[in-house]
Structure formats: structure tokens, C-alpha cells
Amino acid sequence: MRLPTVRRRSLPAAAAGGLVAVSAALAVTVALLSGGHDAPGGLLSGQARAVVTASATGPGAAGPGLAGATPTRLVVPDVIASVPGGVSAADLARIRRLGGVRAVLPVDGARIAVNGRWLTVLAAPAAALRPWTPPATAASQRTWSALAGGQLVTTAAAAGQARLAAGGRYPVAAAVRARITDGGTALLGVSGVDGVVSQAEGARLGLVRNVAVLVNAPTVSVAALVSQVRAVLRAGARVIGLVPDTVSTRLPVDRTVPAGRPTSYLELFHASAVMYCPGLSWTVLAAIGQIESGDGQNMGPSTAGALGPMQFLPSTWKIWGIDAFGETGPPDVMDPFDAVPSAARLLCADGAATGSQALRQAVFDYNHASWYVEEVLTLAAEYAAEY
């Protein structure tokens, strides 16, 4: 992504120029939680496990005996679009009215100098931005507290480039000259974007308003969505699809039996896959849990009558519901310690552990929609990249 450079007293000219180009597709998540884009690592091993467990910021809201902090269901960005001069309110309204569009996020942004180094910085309301970020970032209360406090959150690479340290105060050359506090690093998930600030802080610095927009439309093919968004925007629009129409089923499988009772949804997904469906990637359970209930934040009933963190229909639960992880009494669809392993058991019976087309069919059987299969696999790939 290439944004206009905003220098002091030059905002009107920069705003008129708008977004030069979206130079790269959104890399939804390309780094492991432990840092390093190409670093190998097993599931939740080493530094990654320490971050998730010690900080209690694994994905998901708190369930019985589970820690978690993700505030809402995550949103998979399917398309990013920009037009010269910024995306207008009329543009946004037209995009929102497109068939299949479920969520739209306009973002402000510019290239600004932080501590003498040019960084590409985006801004949006924190509550609106949070669900669009990679799972580990969405779950990090530290990150969102920093943004709420007017601080700058950057990628690790950008922090190194600009010689930033968490808590430090640094000069900024933007539409105004100012100083900003570094709020630490996080995965941002956008190729070419170095940092984010709150919308209020972005306005103070003079970032270009509505420089681009992210669009989520899981029921529409990415190619069709790109064409539809391009058709409603003004001349010079740049629209890029961010995910393939068909997502790979190649996901990591960990067969290491965990010790002890899970203490977060992340650990629960891992343990359930290993113990109740060997060969199934834990990331599939994580994606289903997020999409179905926001990891226990919307327990239903759904319009179809589905219940619990994994949204089982009562008739299906009677067949597949089990007690697990030391739970006693009748299996409880509302209890994640029963619901998640039951979902693993159901998927396994459908052949999910064999991968490839069988995995696709098992996910389709879980929720009969082709878009749902692609959404699950896309989000599963995000978990795989991070953890």
C-alpha cells in the first residue's frame, strides 16, 4: 500500500492527490506471533505460548475456566479499494449497498516522518478497526489500550527502522509537528503499513481522511466483488482482492497431547483437535468458534435455534455432544469444554482429519454454505500464520 506523504503545511495538496496506489494486496497474516515472517515454529511453542498464556490474551471471551479478550467476531477483509482524493461518503454508501457486503471499514492514512523515518500510518476508530486485525492483535488488550491513549502502534520491523522503544516519546513531522508516544508493536496484517493510531490522533496529525476502504463480503466471490466495487467508484479507483476465491486446505496439524486442562480458547481448540480428531488442524476449530459465536460471546439461540460457542442445533447436539476435560453430568452445549471437543468429534466423523476436499466437505456439512467454507479456511490460515 502506498499512501500520500503528508508534510507540515502540505495537507491540502496531499489530500487532493489522494492515495497514489494500493501497491500490494493485504497480507492478512504473514508473521508468526513470535516474530519473523519466515521463522519456523510449532503450535504455541516457545515465545508464542508464553505470550498467549501469560498475558491471558488468547482469542475469545472468557468462558467457564477460560481466559480471553477478543471483543467481537473477527472480520476477514476481502477487498481493499482507494480512489484519488479519498473515498467519499457517497462511495462508501454505494459499497455498503452492494449485494453480499457485510462490513465496510474506511481508514485514514498517510506517510509521515516518525523519529526521522518515513512510515505509512493508518487511523480508524479503535472499536471499528479491532475486528479487522489479525487474531493475536485483536486479542491484545495492551494494543488497544495504547491506541485509546493516543499512542502509535507499529510493526516490529517499523519500530526497528525508526529506532522506537515502547513508552518513548518521538518527534512526528506530518501536517503538524508533534510528538507521539510509542505504544509497542503488533501484527497489523497489511502489507506496506507500518503503524496505526486512533482516528482522533490521526486527525490531530492531519492524516488524509478515508484514504482507503476495506470490504467484507464472504458470500461473494472475490473476483466478482472486485468488479462490483470498481464499478461503483469514480475514475482512477484501485481495487485489489485480498484472498483467493479458493483457499488452501493445507493447514498445520499438531499431534502433541497437551498437559493439563486448557486455560484459554486457543488451548482448548488445540487440545480438542489433538484428542478428539487427530489429523484435524486446530485452526479449523478456532475459525469455526470465531465465526459462529465470537468464541462464546454470542451463545444464541440463532435464528435456526443453534446454541453455544460452537452453535449446535439441539438435534445435532443429542447425537454428538459429549463431556470432556473432566466435566461431569449431561453434556452441556453452552459449556465450551463440552462444545469444542464435540465439534471436533463431529468434524472428524465427516472426514475432516483427512484434509483436502474431505475437510471442505466436513466444514460445508457444519454450515451448508460455500462461502462459509472459504471464510473458515481463510481465518484458519490466519491462525496458522500467527501461532
C-alpha positions as CSV (number, residue, x, y, z in Angstrom):
1,M,0.0,0.0,0.0
2,R,1.4,3.4,-1.0
3,L,-0.1,6.4,0.8
4,P,0.3,10.1,0.1
5,T,3.2,11.7,2.0
6,V,1.9,14.3,4.4
7,R,4.4,17.1,5.3
8,R,3.9,20.1,7.5
9,R,1.5,22.6,6.0
10,S,1.1,20.5,2.8
11,L,-2.1,18.6,3.8
12,P,-4.4,20.2,1.2
13,A,-2.1,19.2,-1.7
14,A,-1.6,15.8,-0.3
15,A,-5.3,15.3,0.2
16,A,-6.0,16.4,-3.4
17,G,-3.5,13.8,-4.7
18,G,-5.2,11.1,-2.6
19,L,-4.0,7.6,-2.5
20,V,-1.3,7.1,-5.1
21,A,-1.9,3.4,-5.4
22,V,-2.6,0.3,-3.4
23,S,0.7,-1.4,-4.3
24,A,0.2,-4.7,-2.7
25,A,-2.6,-6.9,-1.6
26,L,-3.5,-7.2,2.0
27,A,-1.3,-9.9,3.6
28,V,-3.9,-11.0,6.1
29,T,-1.4,-12.5,8.4
30,V,2.1,-13.4,7.3
31,A,4.1,-13.4,10.5
32,L,4.3,-15.8,13.4
33,L,3.3,-14.5,16.8
34,S,6.9,-15.0,17.9
35,G,8.0,-12.5,15.2
36,G,9.8,-13.0,11.9
37,H,7.9,-13.5,8.7
38,D,9.7,-16.7,7.8
39,A,10.5,-18.2,11.2
40,P,9.6,-21.8,11.6
41,G,7.8,-22.9,14.7
42,G,5.3,-25.4,16.1
43,L,1.9,-24.7,17.5
44,L,2.0,-22.3,20.5
45,S,5.6,-23.2,21.2
46,G,8.3,-21.1,22.9
47,Q,7.6,-17.4,22.8
48,A,4.2,-17.7,21.2
49,R,2.9,-19.9,24.1
50,A,4.4,-17.5,26.7
51,V,2.6,-14.5,25.1
52,V,-0.8,-16.2,24.8
53,T,-0.8,-17.9,28.2
54,A,1.0,-15.5,30.4
55,S,-0.9,-12.4,29.2
56,A,-4.2,-14.2,29.1
57,T,-5.0,-12.6,25.8
58,G,-5.7,-15.7,23.7
59,P,-8.6,-15.4,21.3
60,G,-12.0,-15.5,22.7
61,A,-14.1,-14.1,25.5
62,A,-13.9,-15.7,28.9
63,G,-15.8,-18.9,29.2
64,P,-16.0,-21.2,32.2
65,G,-12.4,-21.5,33.3
66,L,-11.2,-19.8,30.1
67,A,-9.3,-16.6,29.7
68,G,-9.7,-14.4,26.7
69,A,-10.1,-10.8,25.4
70,T,-11.2,-10.7,21.8
71,P,-14.1,-8.2,21.8
72,T,-16.2,-9.4,18.9
73,R,-16.3,-11.7,15.9
74,L,-13.3,-11.2,13.6
75,V,-13.9,-9.8,10.1
76,V,-11.9,-11.2,7.1
77,P,-11.1,-8.3,4.7
78,D,-11.9,-9.5,1.2
79,V,-11.1,-6.3,-0.8
80,I,-9.2,-3.0,-0.4
81,A,-10.1,0.0,-2.5
82,S,-9.0,3.6,-3.0
83,V,-9.7,6.5,-5.2
84,P,-7.8,9.7,-5.9
85,G,-8.7,12.2,-3.2
86,G,-10.1,9.6,-0.8
87,V,-13.2,7.5,-0.6
88,S,-16.2,9.8,-0.4
89,A,-19.3,9.3,1.8
90,A,-21.3,8.6,-1.4
91,D,-18.7,6.0,-2.4
92,L,-19.0,4.3,1.0
93,A,-22.8,4.3,0.8
94,R,-22.7,2.7,-2.6
95,I,-20.3,0.0,-1.5
96,R,-22.4,-0.8,1.6
97,R,-25.4,-1.3,-0.7
98,L,-23.7,-3.9,-2.9
99,G,-25.2,-7.4,-2.6
100,G,-23.4,-9.6,-0.1
101,V,-21.4,-6.8,1.6
102,R,-21.5,-7.4,5.3
103,A,-18.9,-4.9,6.6
104,V,-17.1,-1.8,5.4
105,L,-14.2,0.0,7.1
106,P,-12.9,3.3,5.8
107,V,-9.4,4.2,7.0
108,D,-7.5,7.4,7.2
109,G,-3.8,7.4,6.4
110,A,-0.6,9.0,5.1
111,R,3.2,8.6,5.0
112,I,4.6,10.7,7.9
113,A,8.0,11.0,9.4
114,V,8.4,9.5,12.9
115,N,11.7,10.0,14.6
116,G,13.2,11.0,11.2
117,R,11.9,7.9,9.4
118,W,9.1,7.8,6.9
119,L,6.3,5.4,8.0
120,T,3.0,4.5,6.4
121,V,0.4,5.1,9.2
122,L,-3.3,4.3,9.2
123,A,-6.0,5.5,11.5
124,A,-9.6,4.4,12.3
125,P,-11.8,4.2,15.4
126,A,-10.3,1.5,17.6
127,A,-13.6,-0.3,18.2
128,A,-14.2,-0.5,14.4
129,L,-10.7,-1.4,13.5
130,R,-10.2,-4.1,16.1
131,P,-12.2,-6.9,14.5
132,W,-10.4,-6.5,11.1
133,T,-6.9,-7.0,12.6
134,P,-5.2,-10.4,12.9
135,P,-6.4,-12.6,15.7
136,A,-3.4,-12.1,18.0
137,T,-3.7,-8.3,17.7
138,A,-7.5,-8.3,18.1
139,A,-6.9,-10.2,21.4
140,S,-4.2,-7.9,22.7
141,Q,-5.7,-5.5,25.3
142,R,-2.3,-3.8,25.5
143,T,-2.5,-2.8,21.9
144,W,-6.0,-1.3,22.2
145,S,-5.2,0.5,25.4
146,A,-2.2,2.1,23.7
147,L,-4.4,3.3,20.8
148,A,-7.0,4.6,23.2
149,G,-4.3,6.6,24.9
150,G,-3.3,8.3,21.6
151,Q,-0.1,6.2,21.2
152,L,1.4,4.8,18.0
153,V,1.4,1.0,17.5
154,T,3.8,-0.2,14.8
155,T,5.1,-3.4,13.3
156,A,8.3,-4.8,14.8
157,A,10.1,-4.0,11.5
158,A,9.0,-0.4,11.6
159,A,10.0,0.0,15.2
160,G,13.4,-1.2,14.4
161,Q,13.7,1.0,11.3
162,A,12.7,4.2,13.2
163,R,14.5,3.2,16.4
164,L,11.4,3.2,18.5
165,A,11.0,1.8,22.0
166,A,7.7,1.2,23.8
167,G,6.9,4.2,26.1
168,G,9.3,6.6,24.3
169,R,8.3,10.0,23.0
170,Y,9.3,10.8,19.4
171,P,9.0,13.7,17.0
172,V,6.5,13.5,14.2
173,A,6.5,15.6,11.0
174,A,3.1,15.4,9.4
175,A,0.6,18.2,8.7
176,V,1.8,19.5,12.0
177,R,4.9,19.0,14.0
178,A,4.2,17.0,17.2
179,R,5.4,14.3,19.4
180,I,3.9,10.9,19.9
181,T,4.3,8.0,22.4
182,D,5.3,4.6,21.1
183,G,2.7,2.1,22.2
184,G,4.6,-1.0,21.3
185,T,4.4,-3.4,18.4
186,A,1.7,-5.7,16.9
187,L,0.9,-7.7,13.8
188,L,-1.1,-5.3,11.6
189,G,-1.8,-7.7,8.7
190,V,-1.5,-5.1,6.0
191,S,1.5,-5.3,3.6
192,G,3.3,-2.0,3.5
193,V,1.5,-0.5,6.5
194,D,3.9,0.4,9.3
195,G,1.7,1.7,12.1
196,V,-1.7,2.6,13.3
197,V,-3.2,5.3,15.5
198,S,-6.6,6.1,16.8
199,Q,-8.8,8.2,14.5
200,A,-8.6,11.2,16.9
201,E,-4.8,11.0,16.8
202,G,-4.8,10.7,13.1
203,A,-6.9,13.8,12.8
204,R,-4.5,15.7,15.1
205,L,-1.6,14.6,12.8
206,G,-3.5,15.5,9.7
207,L,-3.8,12.1,8.1
208,V,-5.8,12.0,4.8
209,R,-9.4,11.3,5.5
210,N,-10.9,8.0,4.2
211,V,-7.8,7.3,2.1
212,A,-9.0,3.6,1.6
213,V,-11.7,1.2,2.5
214,L,-11.7,-2.5,3.5
215,V,-14.7,-4.6,2.4
216,N,-16.0,-7.9,3.8
217,A,-18.4,-9.8,1.6
218,P,-18.0,-13.6,2.3
219,T,-20.9,-14.8,0.2
220,V,-19.5,-13.1,-3.0
221,S,-16.5,-14.4,-5.0
222,V,-13.5,-12.1,-4.7
223,A,-13.3,-11.6,-8.4
224,A,-17.0,-10.5,-8.6
225,L,-16.6,-8.3,-5.5
226,V,-13.6,-6.5,-7.1
227,S,-15.6,-5.9,-10.3
228,Q,-18.6,-4.6,-8.3
229,V,-16.6,-2.3,-6.1
230,R,-14.7,-0.9,-9.1
231,A,-17.9,-0.3,-10.9
232,V,-19.4,1.9,-8.2
233,L,-16.2,4.0,-7.6
234,R,-15.0,7.0,-9.5
235,A,-12.5,7.1,-12.3
236,G,-9.0,6.2,-11.2
237,A,-10.2,3.7,-8.5
238,R,-7.8,1.0,-7.5
239,V,-9.4,-2.2,-6.1
240,I,-7.5,-5.3,-5.1
241,G,-8.8,-8.7,-3.9
242,L,-7.1,-9.8,-0.7
243,V,-7.9,-13.5,-0.6
244,P,-8.1,-16.2,-3.3
245,D,-11.5,-17.4,-4.4
246,T,-10.5,-20.9,-3.3
247,V,-8.4,-21.1,-0.1
248,S,-5.9,-23.8,0.5
249,T,-6.7,-26.7,2.9
250,R,-3.1,-27.1,3.8
251,L,-3.1,-26.2,7.5
252,P,-0.7,-27.2,10.3
253,V,-1.5,-30.4,12.3
254,D,-0.1,-30.9,15.8
255,R,-0.4,-34.3,17.4
256,T,1.3,-33.4,20.7
257,V,-1.1,-34.2,23.5
258,P,-1.2,-31.2,25.8
259,A,-0.7,-31.5,29.5
260,G,-3.3,-30.2,32.0
261,R,-6.7,-28.5,31.5
262,P,-6.9,-25.7,28.8
263,T,-7.0,-22.2,30.2
264,S,-7.8,-20.3,27.1
265,Y,-9.9,-20.9,24.0
266,L,-6.7,-21.2,22.0
267,E,-5.5,-24.1,24.1
268,L,-9.0,-25.6,24.1
269,F,-9.1,-25.7,20.3
270,H,-5.6,-27.2,20.2
271,A,-6.4,-29.9,22.8
272,S,-9.8,-30.7,21.3
273,A,-8.3,-31.3,17.8
274,V,-5.4,-33.5,19.2
275,M,-7.6,-35.6,21.5
276,Y,-10.8,-35.9,19.6
277,C,-9.8,-35.6,15.9
278,P,-6.1,-36.5,15.4
279,G,-5.1,-35.1,12.0
280,L,-7.5,-32.1,12.1
281,S,-5.8,-28.8,12.3
282,W,-6.7,-26.9,15.5
283,T,-7.0,-23.8,13.4
284,V,-10.2,-25.0,11.8
285,L,-11.9,-25.3,15.2
286,A,-10.5,-21.8,16.1
287,A,-12.0,-20.4,12.9
288,I,-15.4,-22.0,13.5
289,G,-15.5,-20.9,17.1
290,Q,-14.8,-17.3,16.0
291,I,-17.3,-17.2,13.1
292,E,-20.1,-19.0,15.0
293,S,-20.0,-17.2,18.3
294,G,-17.0,-14.9,18.6
295,D,-15.6,-17.5,20.9
296,G,-18.5,-17.7,23.2
297,Q,-19.7,-14.1,23.1
298,N,-22.9,-14.9,21.2
299,M,-24.2,-18.1,22.6
300,G,-27.6,-18.0,20.7
301,P,-30.1,-19.1,20.1
302,S,-29.6,-18.3,16.4
303,T,-32.5,-17.8,14.1
304,A,-32.3,-21.5,13.4
305,G,-32.2,-22.4,17.1
306,A,-28.4,-23.2,17.3
307,L,-26.8,-22.8,20.8
308,G,-23.5,-22.5,22.5
309,P,-20.0,-21.4,21.5
310,M,-19.9,-23.8,18.5
311,Q,-23.6,-23.3,17.6
312,F,-25.0,-26.8,17.7
313,L,-28.7,-27.4,16.7
314,P,-30.3,-29.3,19.6
315,S,-31.0,-32.3,17.4
316,T,-27.3,-32.5,16.3
317,W,-26.1,-32.0,19.9
318,K,-28.1,-35.0,21.1
319,I,-26.0,-37.2,18.7
320,W,-22.6,-35.6,19.1
321,G,-22.5,-33.8,22.4
322,I,-20.0,-35.3,24.9
323,D,-18.5,-34.5,28.3
324,A,-14.8,-33.7,28.1
325,F,-11.9,-32.3,30.1
326,G,-13.2,-33.5,33.4
327,E,-16.7,-32.1,33.0
328,T,-19.5,-34.2,34.7
329,G,-23.2,-34.5,34.2
330,P,-25.1,-34.4,31.0
331,P,-23.1,-32.8,28.1
332,D,-23.8,-29.1,28.1
333,V,-24.0,-27.3,24.7
334,M,-23.3,-24.0,26.4
335,D,-20.1,-25.2,28.1
336,P,-17.0,-24.7,25.8
337,F,-15.2,-27.7,27.4
338,D,-18.0,-29.9,26.1
339,A,-18.9,-28.0,22.9
340,V,-15.5,-27.6,21.3
341,P,-14.4,-31.3,21.6
342,S,-17.9,-32.2,20.4
343,A,-17.4,-30.1,17.3
344,A,-14.1,-31.8,16.7
345,R,-15.8,-35.2,17.0
346,L,-18.5,-34.2,14.5
347,L,-16.0,-32.9,12.0
348,C,-13.8,-36.0,12.4
349,A,-16.8,-38.3,11.7
350,D,-17.3,-36.3,8.5
351,G,-13.7,-36.9,7.4
352,A,-12.1,-33.6,8.3
353,A,-8.9,-35.2,9.5
354,T,-8.1,-36.4,6.1
355,G,-7.8,-32.9,4.8
356,S,-8.2,-31.6,1.2
357,Q,-11.7,-32.0,-0.3
358,A,-12.9,-34.0,2.7
359,L,-12.1,-31.1,5.0
360,R,-14.0,-28.8,2.8
361,Q,-17.0,-31.1,2.8
362,A,-16.9,-31.5,6.6
363,V,-16.9,-27.7,7.0
364,F,-19.7,-27.4,4.5
365,D,-21.7,-30.0,6.4
366,Y,-21.2,-28.0,9.6
367,N,-22.9,-25.0,7.9
368,H,-24.3,-25.6,4.5
369,A,-22.8,-22.6,2.5
370,S,-19.8,-22.5,0.2
371,W,-18.9,-19.0,1.4
372,Y,-18.7,-20.4,5.0
373,V,-16.2,-23.0,3.9
374,E,-13.9,-20.3,2.4
375,E,-14.4,-18.0,5.4
376,V,-13.4,-20.8,7.8
377,L,-10.4,-21.8,5.8
378,T,-9.2,-18.2,5.4
379,L,-9.5,-17.4,9.1
380,A,-7.8,-20.8,9.9
381,A,-4.9,-19.7,7.7
382,E,-4.6,-16.5,9.8
383,Y,-4.4,-18.5,13.0
384,A,-1.8,-20.8,11.4
385,A,0.4,-17.9,10.3
386,E,0.3,-16.3,13.7
387,Y,0.6,-19.2,16.1
